[in-house]
Amino acid sequence: MIRVRLRPISTELWQVEDGEAFSALLRRTLRMEQTGDWAKACELRFDCAQQLLDAVGDEPVRLDWNDVGSRATMEILYRSAADNMMVGEVEMAVALWESLLDVDPEDHLEAVVPLAFAYVEIEDYECLESAMFDISPKCAEYQLLTLWAEYRRSGGIDRDALRQLRTRHKLWYEEFTASEHPADEEYVKDCRSERPSPRTEAREFWFVTEPIWSRNEDFIEVLQKA
C-alpha cells in the first residue's frame, strides 16, 4: 500500500507527495468495481483514507484541489465514505465526509449533500441544520432532504417540500417514486456527457442515496402514496 505523505506548498495549501500513484490507485479501484471485485476496492480506498487522515493529524490542513494527486486522494476519501454508507456504517461515512470537508472547505465534490442525508439517518439534527445552510433551497436535493428529515422526525410529510419537488423538479419526483432505476446504455452515455439531462442527474442521485432507501423503504413508499 502506498504511504500518504503531505508537503506544504504555501502557508495555506498542502499537496500529497507521489500524487500519480494515488491517481493510479483511484483508477485501479474503479476498474475493480467494474469487474466485480467491489470488496477489495473498498478495502484499498479505506486504507488510503485512513492513511490520509493519519497524515493530516489534528492540525488544520487544506489540500490543493488543482493538484492531480491531491484531488485523487480526496476523491478516494469521498468514495470510501460512500462505501461505508453502502454497507450501513453510517457513522463512519459521516466521519469520512466531515474529514473531507476539513481538507477541502470549498467542497469541490459536494460532499455536504450526502453528508446531510446521513445526518438525518443517524438523527443528528444539529449538524443537519448547519449542513443545510450550504445546500441551495432551489435544488431538488434540498427538497428531498427536507422531506426525508421531516419524515424521520415525525413520520409525516412536509407538504410544501413535496409540492416544490413535484412542480419544480418533476423528473426528480418521478425518479424517486419509480419502481425501477435502470443503469442502461442510454443512462451511462448521458452520465459521461458534459451536460447530463435532469433525468440522468436525478437517477445519479438515486444511486448515491439508494443505500439509505434500501434501509428505509417506508420513506419511499410514503412518497409514492403522497
C-alpha positions as CSV (number, residue, x, y, z in Angstrom):
1,M,0.0,0.0,0.0
2,I,1.3,3.5,-0.9
3,R,2.0,5.6,2.1
4,V,0.4,9.1,2.2
5,R,2.9,11.9,2.8
6,L,2.0,15.6,2.7
7,R,4.1,18.6,1.8
8,P,3.3,22.3,2.3
9,I,3.3,24.4,-0.9
10,S,2.3,27.7,0.8
11,T,1.1,28.9,4.2
12,E,-2.4,27.6,3.4
13,L,-2.1,24.8,1.0
14,W,-0.7,21.2,1.1
15,Q,-0.2,18.6,-1.6
16,V,0.1,14.8,-1.5
17,E,3.5,13.5,-2.4
18,D,3.7,10.9,-5.2
19,G,0.4,12.1,-6.4
20,E,0.4,10.0,-9.6
21,A,0.4,6.8,-7.5
22,F,-2.9,7.9,-5.9
23,S,-4.4,8.8,-9.3
24,A,-3.4,5.2,-10.4
25,L,-4.9,3.8,-7.2
26,L,-8.2,5.6,-7.8
27,R,-8.4,4.3,-11.4
28,R,-7.5,0.8,-10.2
29,T,-10.3,0.7,-7.7
30,L,-12.8,1.8,-10.3
31,R,-11.7,-0.9,-12.6
32,M,-12.0,-3.4,-9.8
33,E,-15.6,-2.4,-9.2
34,Q,-16.4,-2.8,-12.9
35,T,-15.0,-6.4,-12.8
36,G,-17.0,-7.3,-9.7
37,D,-14.3,-7.0,-7.0
38,W,-16.1,-4.3,-5.0
39,A,-15.0,-5.6,-1.6
40,K,-11.3,-5.3,-2.4
41,A,-11.8,-1.9,-4.0
42,C,-13.5,-0.7,-0.8
43,E,-10.6,-2.1,1.3
44,L,-8.0,-0.3,-0.8
45,R,-9.9,3.0,-0.6
46,F,-10.4,2.7,3.1
47,D,-6.8,2.0,3.8
48,C,-5.8,5.1,1.7
49,A,-8.4,7.2,3.5
50,Q,-7.1,6.1,6.9
51,Q,-3.6,6.9,5.9
52,L,-4.6,10.4,4.7
53,L,-6.3,11.1,8.0
54,D,-3.3,9.9,9.9
55,A,-1.0,12.2,7.8
56,V,-3.3,15.1,8.4
57,G,-3.5,14.5,12.2
58,D,-5.1,17.2,14.3
59,E,-3.7,20.2,12.5
60,P,-5.8,22.1,10.0
61,V,-4.7,21.1,6.5
62,R,-6.2,22.3,3.3
63,L,-5.3,20.2,0.3
64,D,-4.7,21.7,-3.2
65,W,-7.6,20.8,-5.4
66,N,-5.7,21.9,-8.5
67,D,-3.0,19.2,-7.8
68,V,-4.0,16.0,-9.6
69,G,-2.7,13.6,-7.0
70,S,-4.2,15.6,-4.1
71,R,-7.5,15.7,-5.9
72,A,-7.4,11.9,-6.5
73,T,-6.8,11.3,-2.8
74,M,-9.8,13.5,-1.9
75,E,-11.9,11.5,-4.3
76,I,-10.8,8.3,-2.7
77,L,-11.8,9.7,0.7
78,Y,-15.2,10.6,-0.8
79,R,-15.7,7.2,-2.3
80,S,-14.6,5.5,0.9
81,A,-17.3,7.4,2.8
82,A,-19.8,6.2,0.1
83,D,-18.6,2.6,0.5
84,N,-19.3,2.8,4.3
85,M,-22.7,4.2,3.6
86,M,-23.4,1.3,1.3
87,V,-22.8,-1.3,4.0
88,G,-24.6,0.6,6.7
89,E,-21.6,2.0,8.5
90,V,-23.3,5.4,8.5
91,E,-21.3,7.0,11.4
92,M,-18.0,6.1,9.7
93,A,-19.4,7.6,6.4
94,V,-20.2,10.7,8.3
95,A,-16.7,10.9,9.9
96,L,-15.1,10.5,6.5
97,W,-17.2,13.1,4.7
98,E,-16.6,15.5,7.6
99,S,-12.9,14.9,7.2
100,L,-13.1,15.6,3.5
101,L,-14.8,18.9,4.2
102,D,-11.9,19.7,6.6
103,V,-9.3,19.3,3.9
104,D,-11.5,20.7,1.1
105,P,-13.5,23.5,2.7
106,E,-14.7,24.7,-0.7
107,D,-16.4,21.3,-1.1
108,H,-15.5,20.6,-4.7
109,L,-17.0,17.1,-4.6
110,E,-20.2,18.4,-2.9
111,A,-19.8,16.0,0.0
112,V,-22.1,18.2,2.1
113,V,-25.2,16.8,0.3
114,P,-24.8,13.0,1.0
115,L,-23.4,14.0,4.4
116,A,-26.7,15.9,5.2
117,F,-28.7,12.8,4.2
118,A,-26.5,10.7,6.5
119,Y,-27.1,13.1,9.4
120,V,-30.8,12.5,9.1
121,E,-30.3,8.7,9.2
122,I,-28.3,9.0,12.5
123,E,-30.8,11.7,13.7
124,D,-28.1,14.3,14.2
125,Y,-30.3,17.3,13.6
126,E,-28.0,19.9,15.0
127,C,-25.3,19.0,12.4
128,L,-28.1,18.7,9.7
129,E,-29.1,22.3,10.4
130,S,-25.6,23.5,9.8
131,A,-25.2,21.4,6.6
132,M,-28.4,22.7,5.1
133,F,-27.0,26.3,5.1
134,D,-24.6,25.0,2.4
135,I,-27.3,23.5,0.2
136,S,-29.3,25.7,-2.1
137,P,-33.1,25.7,-1.3
138,K,-33.6,25.9,-5.1
139,C,-32.2,22.5,-5.8
140,A,-34.1,19.2,-5.8
141,E,-31.7,17.7,-3.3
142,Y,-32.8,20.3,-0.7
143,Q,-36.4,19.4,-1.2
144,L,-35.7,15.7,-0.9
145,L,-33.6,16.3,2.2
146,T,-36.4,18.4,3.8
147,L,-38.9,15.6,3.1
148,W,-36.5,12.9,4.5
149,A,-35.8,14.9,7.6
150,E,-39.4,15.6,8.4
151,Y,-40.4,12.0,7.8
152,R,-37.5,10.8,10.1
153,R,-38.5,13.3,12.8
154,S,-42.3,12.9,12.8
155,G,-43.3,10.2,10.3
156,G,-45.1,12.9,8.3
157,I,-44.6,14.7,5.0
158,D,-43.6,18.3,4.5
159,R,-46.3,19.3,2.1
160,D,-44.5,22.4,0.8
161,A,-41.3,20.5,0.0
162,L,-43.5,17.8,-1.7
163,R,-45.2,20.5,-3.8
164,Q,-41.8,22.0,-4.7
165,L,-40.4,18.6,-5.7
166,R,-43.5,17.7,-7.8
167,T,-43.8,21.0,-9.6
168,R,-40.2,22.5,-9.9
169,H,-38.3,19.2,-10.0
170,K,-40.9,16.9,-11.7
171,L,-38.3,14.5,-13.1
172,W,-36.7,14.1,-9.7
173,Y,-40.0,13.3,-8.2
174,E,-40.7,10.7,-10.9
175,E,-37.3,9.1,-10.4
176,F,-37.6,8.8,-6.6
177,T,-41.1,7.3,-6.8
178,A,-40.3,5.0,-9.7
179,S,-40.3,1.2,-9.2
180,E,-37.1,0.8,-11.4
181,H,-33.9,2.8,-11.9
182,P,-32.1,1.2,-14.9
183,A,-28.5,1.9,-15.4
184,D,-28.9,1.2,-19.1
185,E,-26.7,2.2,-22.0
186,E,-28.5,5.5,-22.6
187,Y,-28.1,6.5,-19.0
188,V,-24.4,5.6,-18.9
189,K,-23.8,7.6,-22.1
190,D,-25.6,10.6,-20.7
191,C,-23.6,10.4,-17.4
192,R,-20.4,10.7,-19.4
193,S,-21.6,13.8,-21.4
194,E,-20.6,17.3,-20.4
195,R,-24.2,18.2,-19.6
196,P,-26.2,15.3,-18.3
197,S,-30.0,15.7,-18.6
198,P,-32.0,16.4,-15.4
199,R,-33.4,12.9,-15.5
200,T,-29.9,11.4,-15.6
201,E,-28.9,13.7,-12.7
202,A,-31.9,12.6,-10.7
203,R,-31.0,8.9,-11.3
204,E,-27.4,9.5,-10.4
205,F,-28.5,10.9,-7.1
206,W,-30.9,8.0,-6.6
207,F,-27.9,5.7,-6.8
208,V,-25.9,7.9,-4.4
209,T,-28.6,7.7,-1.8
210,E,-30.0,4.2,-2.6
211,P,-28.3,2.6,0.4
212,I,-30.4,4.8,2.7
213,W,-33.6,3.9,0.9
214,S,-32.9,0.2,1.0
215,R,-32.7,0.6,4.8
216,N,-35.7,2.9,4.9
217,E,-38.1,1.6,2.3
218,D,-41.1,3.1,4.2
219,F,-40.0,6.6,3.2
220,I,-40.1,5.9,-0.5
221,E,-43.5,4.2,-0.1
222,V,-44.8,7.3,1.6
223,L,-43.5,9.4,-1.2
224,Q,-45.2,7.1,-3.7
225,K,-48.6,7.3,-1.9
226,A,-48.5,11.1,-1.0
